[in-house]
Amino acid sequence: MSDTATNHASVNEERQKFYRRVMVYVALTVVTLILAFPIIWMVSVSLKPTVETFSLPPRLIPETLSFDGYVRVLENPQFRRFLLNSYILGLVVTLLSLVIGTLAAFGFSRYRFFGDKTAKLFVITTQMVPTITLLIPFFGVIVWLRLYDSIWGLILTYLTFSLPYAVIMMNGYLDTIPKDFDEAATIDGCGPLGVLFRVLLPVAMPGIISTAVYTFLLSWNEFLFALALTRSIEMRTVPVGISMMVGEFGLKWDEMMAFSVIGSLPVLILFMLVQRFVVSGLSAGGIKG
């Protein structure tokens, strides 16, 4: 009797686990579809003629498959220039943020000096200021430095937003690495930079990758400062270029969505390639600040 009751309880427990698993999968599927629908619709519109975009009822699968929007975008030298500017900005800002941010984080993590806590608090506080409130001050500084309408003006501006995050993220990750590694490397004859580059950075690679992805995304997607701090068409970026496609009397939806897809591909591909590193880097970096 006891064995029968035990088996029955075990069956019920397994059945409950199965139902819970099914409910989790259903919920995840629904959330994924909701989040993915704007991307799917963007791709769908990019493959339709403009007339078909407003057909009723709306069709997710294009009735007439057309790549004209992609062809016109890729053949336009202005759009190619927008892509080049975004790539240059993203790569340079990411590289500078990693180099400067990692060195600063190494100092915060491994050394104690006068005002270190105040300096770290200041770095964290910069992330709390709404970026819109800094637009006019930044505009004045960039004009004063004679960097208005230049790629270096945008790089300097983007660094002020991405660098604090890089310092915070890398500091949190380096704090999770035991200092025994440093002592062992020092005994082997490594100096401070040798400890950083030969010992800590290889271990901190997930944190480096997650920081690089974030800074690249920040530079690639930034719109407000790219619009306010540039004037000429040659200095525009992908987000600003997309906004310029909205005409006074009409809008070519296929071209706009095609350019949006092309502009989103680098971000999607980058995240898919390093997704597991980003997750591990963010979780490890958030353990200690």
ZAMARGU-4260 file (C-alpha; in steps of 0.2 Angstrom, whole numbers, plus 5000, padded with zeros to 4 digits):
<rodrens>
0) 5000/5000/5000 | 5014/5011/5004 | 5023/5007/4988 | 5007/5011/4978 | 5005/5028/4987
5) 5023/5032/4984 | 5022/5028/4965 | 5006/5038/4964 | 5015/5053/4972 | 5030/5051/4961
10) 5019/5051/4945 | 5009/5066/4951 | 5026/5075/4954 | 5032/5071/4937 | 5016/5076/4929
15) 5017/5093/4938 | 5035/5095/4932 | 5029/5092/4914 | 5015/5104/4915 | 5026/5117/4922
20) 5039/5114/4909 | 5026/5116/4895 | 5019/5132/4903 | 5037/5139/4903 | 5040/5135/4885
25) 5023/5142/4880 | 5026/5158/4889 | 5044/5160/4881 | 5037/5156/4864 | 5024/5170/4866
30) 5036/5183/4873 | 5048/5178/4859 | 5035/5181/4845 | 5030/5197/4853 | 5048/5204/4853
35) 5052/5197/4836 | 5037/5203/4827 | 5043/5221/4824 | 5059/5213/4816 | 5049/5201/4806
40) 5038/5215/4800 | 5053/5226/4796 | 5060/5212/4785 | 5043/5209/4777 | 5040/5227/4772
45) 5058/5229/4765 | 5053/5215/4753 | 5037/5223/4747 | 5033/5236/4734 | 5027/5252/4743
50) 5009/5250/4737 | 5008/5232/4744 | 5013/5239/4761 | 4996/5247/4764 | 4986/5232/4757
55) 4971/5227/4768 | 4971/5215/4776 | 4990/5216/4780 | 5001/5202/4773 | 5016/5196/4783
60) 5022/5186/4768 | 5024/5198/4753 | 5013/5194/4738 | 5026/5201/4726 | 5044/5198/4732
65) 5055/5213/4728 | 5073/5217/4732 | 5072/5234/4724 | 5073/5243/4740 | 5090/5235/4745
70) 5097/5238/4727 | 5093/5256/4728 | 5100/5258/4745 | 5116/5249/4741 | 5118/5259/4725
75) 5116/5276/4734 | 5133/5282/4739 | 5126/5293/4753 | 5119/5277/4762 | 5136/5268/4760
80) 5144/5284/4768 | 5132/5282/4783 | 5136/5264/4785 | 5155/5268/4784 | 5153/5282/4797
85) 5144/5271/4809 | 5157/5257/4807 | 5171/5269/4810 | 5163/5277/4826 | 5158/5260/4833
90) 5175/5252/4831 | 5185/5267/4837 | 5174/5271/4852 | 5174/5252/4857 | 5193/5251/4855
95) 5196/5267/4865 | 5183/5263/4878 | 5191/5245/4881 | 5209/5252/4882 | 5206/5267/4894
100) 5192/5258/4903 | 5202/5242/4907 | 5217/5252/4913 | 5206/5263/4924 | 5197/5247/4931
105) 5213/5238/4934 | 5218/5253/4945 | 5202/5253/4954 | 5202/5235/4957 | 5220/5231/4962
110) 5226/5247/4970 | 5220/5258/4985 | 5224/5277/4984 | 5218/5293/4991 | 5200/5297/4984
115) 5198/5280/4975 | 5180/5278/4982 | 5175/5296/4978 | 5182/5293/4960 | 5173/5277/4958
120) 5157/5285/4964 | 5159/5299/4952 | 5161/5287/4938 | 5145/5278/4943 | 5136/5295/4945
125) 5139/5300/4927 | 5127/5286/4922 | 5113/5293/4931 | 5112/5310/4921 | 5099/5310/4907
130) 5109/5312/4891 | 5096/5325/4884 | 5101/5337/4898 | 5119/5337/4891 | 5115/5341/4873
135) 5118/5360/4874 | 5133/5359/4885 | 5141/5346/4873 | 5136/5357/4858 | 5146/5372/4866
140) 5161/5361/4870 | 5162/5353/4853 | 5160/5370/4844 | 5174/5378/4856 | 5185/5363/4852
145) 5182/5366/4833 | 5176/5348/4832 | 5159/5352/4826 | 5153/5342/4810 | 5168/5330/4812
150) 5170/5312/4816 | 5182/5316/4831 | 5168/5326/4839 | 5156/5312/4839 | 5170/5300/4845
155) 5174/5311/4860 | 5155/5313/4864 | 5152/5295/4863 | 5167/5291/4874 | 5159/5301/4888
160) 5145/5289/4888 | 5153/5273/4885 | 5169/5275/4895 | 5160/5275/4912 | 5151/5259/4908
165) 5167/5251/4903 | 5176/5256/4919 | 5161/5250/4930 | 5159/5234/4920 | 5178/5229/4919
170) 5180/5234/4937 | 5166/5222/4943 | 5174/5208/4933 | 5192/5211/4938 | 5186/5211/4956
175) 5179/5193/4954 | 5197/5187/4949 | 5207/5182/4965 | 5222/5192/4969 | 5232/5176/4971
180) 5234/5177/4952 | 5243/5194/4954 | 5254/5187/4967 | 5259/5172/4957 | 5263/5182/4942
185) 5273/5195/4952 | 5284/5181/4959 | 5287/5175/4941 | 5294/5193/4937 | 5279/5201/4930
190) 5276/5220/4933 | 5259/5228/4935 | 5256/5229/4916 | 5262/5211/4914 | 5250/5205/4927
195) 5236/5214/4918 | 5240/5209/4900 | 5247/5191/4903 | 5236/5185/4917 | 5220/5195/4921
200) 5214/5200/4903 | 5214/5182/4896 | 5203/5177/4912 | 5192/5192/4910 | 5189/5189/4891
205) 5170/5187/4894 | 5169/5204/4903 | 5179/5212/4889 | 5168/5205/4875 | 5152/5210/4884
210) 5159/5228/4887 | 5164/5229/4869 | 5147/5223/4863 | 5138/5236/4873 | 5150/5251/4868
215) 5148/5246/4850 | 5129/5245/4851 | 5129/5262/4860 | 5139/5270/4846 | 5129/5261/4832
220) 5112/5266/4838 | 5115/5284/4845 | 5104/5296/4836 | 5102/5313/4846 | 5120/5318/4847
225) 5124/5312/4829 | 5110/5323/4823 | 5115/5339/4834 | 5134/5338/4832 | 5134/5336/4813
230) 5128/5346/4798 | 5135/5339/4782 | 5128/5324/4774 | 5145/5316/4774 | 5146/5315/4793
235) 5129/5307/4796 | 5127/5290/4803 | 5114/5276/4800 | 5101/5281/4813 | 5101/5299/4806
240) 5101/5293/4788 | 5086/5282/4792 | 5077/5298/4799 | 5082/5308/4783 | 5072/5296/4772
245) 5056/5303/4779 | 5051/5315/4765 | 5039/5330/4765 | 5026/5322/4753 | 5030/5304/4755
250) 5040/5289/4761 | 5047/5275/4752 | 5044/5261/4765 | 5054/5248/4755 | 5070/5258/4755
255) 5068/5264/4773 | 5065/5246/4780 | 5079/5239/4768 | 5091/5252/4775 | 5085/5248/4793
260) 5088/5229/4790 | 5105/5233/4783 | 5109/5244/4798 | 5103/5231/4810 | 5112/5216/4803
265) 5129/5220/4811 | 5122/5221/4828 | 5112/5205/4826 | 5126/5195/4819 | 5138/5202/4833
270) 5126/5198/4847 | 5123/5180/4840 | 5142/5177/4839 | 5146/5182/4856 | 5129/5179/4865
275) 5136/5167/4878 | 5151/5178/4882 | 5140/5193/4885 | 5128/5184/4897 | 5143/5177/4907
280) 5152/5193/4907 | 5136/5203/4912 | 5132/5191/4926 | 5150/5190/4933 | 5153/5209/4931
285) 5137/5212/4942 | 5143/5202/4956 | 5154/5215/4963 | 5155/5233/4960
</rodrens>
